[in-house]
Amino acid sequence: MERQSLTLEDVAREAGVSRATVSRVINGVRNVDPAIRDVVREAIERTGYAPNRAARSLVTRRTETIALVISGAGEESDGTREDGRTGGRDDDGRPGDGVQNAFAARVFADPFFGRVVSGVVGFLRPRSMHPVLMVAESAAARKQVTEFLRQGSADGALVVSTHAEDPLPAQLVAEGLPAVCFARPAPPVPVSYVDLAHREGGRLAAEHLLARGRRRLATVTGPLDLPAGQERLAGFREALERAGTAYVPIAEGAFTRESGAAAMAGLLAGHPGLDGVFVANDLMAQGVCELLRERGGQVPQEVAVVGFDDSSVALTCRPPLTTVRQPVEEMAAAMARLLQEHVQGVRTEPTSLIFEPELVVRDST
């Protein structure tokens, strides 16, 4: 049977349920037993049935499209950039291509964002839903996002903020638009989010380094205006304090490889006898290992290195990184599920989902 000729009756026969039950599952009606819903979805997968999206939208008043927004503080209406300089605008007053391209390049150089996309798509695809990727690097771009949602072009937004001062989550809440954030917004906002127990991750790193016999420890933190950066540092410090270490040298990084190398150079200048370092993400840890190698230091013989994320960088780093795993794909899928539940009315109050980190031991410790 050709795919385009398939009907709800065909799916119903395959699943052993009524046509009405298949319709309720496809249209996201809530009062369907989860086991029956799974049977129907498996039947849809086996038959290759493709719902008529236009007809379905008329019934559900939903587009089955989700905006996946990578957002930062970026340029504001006065043209001021994150680095405090002005300019970079086109004749119409919008940020120029150079500003937009630089933001996008910086974002997508980090494998973290690819993992988010993978998790979101993995959740949406079996449900015949689709993401629209939007990059909101400026006030004008954030306005485009809110207008896109207000006009009904997408059912809601999944927001990944790259800056503590990102105003987009609060703007979406003020507009009454469905949204879920990856990570707790730095300024408190009544919005759902998924996050990691970052403090526990810092503790795992500290305890592992101590168990390896390292005592002259330091840390390269993430941006300390972000809750994740603060919490990873706090967990690392607290574990060392409990072990009798009263002081830990720190250097702040920006979650980039270059900032990791620069931070490590500063730590070595002030504390040349370091034998272990906790680095708040894998990209920075890669920079740390490269810097140590350039200076003739051996990892882990002289300096043990623990990263954070368990991204693809952890495997390509020389040596492969011991790291604290953040289950980004699972978290992104949970973020998409939360948004779907808000759109369908299953959830009406802001909800938080917190995942647990896990230590992955490789050759850098």
HELIX and SHEET records of a PDB file:
HELIX    1   1 ARG A    3  SER A    5  5                                   3    
HELIX    2   2 LEU A    8  ALA A   15  1                                   8    
HELIX    3   3 ARG A   19  ILE A   26  1                                   8    
HELIX    4   4 PRO A   34  THR A   47  1                                  14    
HELIX    5   5 ARG A   53  THR A   60  1                                   8    
HELIX    6   6 ASP A   97  PHE A  108  1                                  12    
HELIX    7   7 PRO A  111  LEU A  124  1                                  14    
HELIX    8   8 ARG A  125  ARG A  127  5                                   3    
HELIX    9   9 ALA A  139  ARG A  150  1                                  12    
HELIX   10  10 LEU A  168  ALA A  174  1                                   7    
HELIX   11  11 HIS A  198  ALA A  211  1                                  14    
HELIX   12  12 PRO A  227  ARG A  242  1                                  16    
HELIX   13  13 ARG A  257  GLY A  270  1                                  14    
HELIX   14  14 ASP A  282  GLU A  294  1                                  13    
HELIX   15  15 SER A  312  THR A  316  1                                   5    
HELIX   16  16 VAL A  328  GLN A  344  1                                  17    
SHEET    1   A 6 HIS A 130  SER A 138  0                                        
SHEET    2   A 6 THR A  65  GLU A  75  1                                        
SHEET    3   A 6 ALA A 157  SER A 161  1                                        
SHEET    4   A 6 ALA A 179  PHE A 182  1                                        
SHEET    5   A 6 SER A 192  LEU A 196  1                                        
SHEET    6   A 6 SER A 352  PHE A 355  1                                        
SHEET    1   B 6 ILE A 250  GLU A 252  0                                        
SHEET    2   B 6 LEU A 217  THR A 221  1                                        
SHEET    3   B 6 GLY A 276  VAL A 279  1                                        
SHEET    4   B 6 ALA A 304  ASP A 309  1                                        
SHEET    5   B 6 THR A 322  ARG A 325  1                                        
SHEET    6   B 6 GLU A 358  VAL A 360 -1                                        
END                                                                             
